[in-house]
């Protein structure tokens, strides 16, 4: 499935970044403080499982954080693993993040 044209939504009410595909969601829960965002949990509706939606929402969220100069705390294991596979994103991780050296 192609996700390039699907917009990322920052749903501040639910405290999550999300994409919607045919009425189904892939999202990342977050917590925010000052100019840092902690990504806590990534999830997709069952209808999107195994279709690349989780990695698409992670990539779009990382671009959003980078474009808005927001520092990342990747507490979500899925996000952490994504960055491990795509080390170019290490540049937006907070130096305060415990586990940073493991990436």
ChimeraX attribute file (.defattr): number of C-alpha atoms within 10 A of each C-alpha:
attribute: neighborCount
match mode: 1-to-1
recipient: residues
	/A:1	8
	/A:2	9
	/A:3	16
	/A:4	9
	/A:5	6
	/A:6	13
	/A:7	13
	/A:8	22
	/A:9	16
	/A:10	17
	/A:11	13
	/A:12	9
	/A:13	6
	/A:14	10
	/A:15	14
	/A:16	21
	/A:17	22
	/A:18	27
	/A:19	26
	/A:20	19
	/A:21	16
	/A:22	7
	/A:23	8
	/A:24	12
	/A:25	18
	/A:26	26
	/A:27	26
	/A:28	24
	/A:29	17
	/A:30	21
	/A:31	12
	/A:32	13
	/A:33	7
	/A:34	7
	/A:35	11
	/A:36	17
	/A:37	19
	/A:38	20
	/A:39	24
	/A:40	17
	/A:41	16
	/A:42	21
	/A:43	17
	/A:44	21
	/A:45	15
	/A:46	10
	/A:47	13
	/A:48	18
	/A:49	12
	/A:50	10
	/A:51	12
	/A:52	14
	/A:53	24
	/A:54	24
	/A:55	17
	/A:56	20
	/A:57	28
	/A:58	24
	/A:59	18
	/A:60	20
	/A:61	23
	/A:62	19
	/A:63	15
	/A:64	16
	/A:65	17
	/A:66	16
	/A:67	9
	/A:68	10
	/A:69	12
	/A:70	18
	/A:71	19
	/A:72	24
	/A:73	25
	/A:74	26
	/A:75	17
	/A:76	17
	/A:77	13
	/A:78	19
	/A:79	24
	/A:80	19
	/A:81	13
	/A:82	18
	/A:83	19
	/A:84	14
	/A:85	11
	/A:86	12
	/A:87	11
	/A:88	9
	/A:89	16
	/A:90	17
	/A:91	11
	/A:92	18
	/A:93	19
	/A:94	17
	/A:95	14
	/A:96	9
	/A:97	13
	/A:98	11
	/A:99	12
	/A:100	14
	/A:101	8
	/A:102	7
	/A:103	13
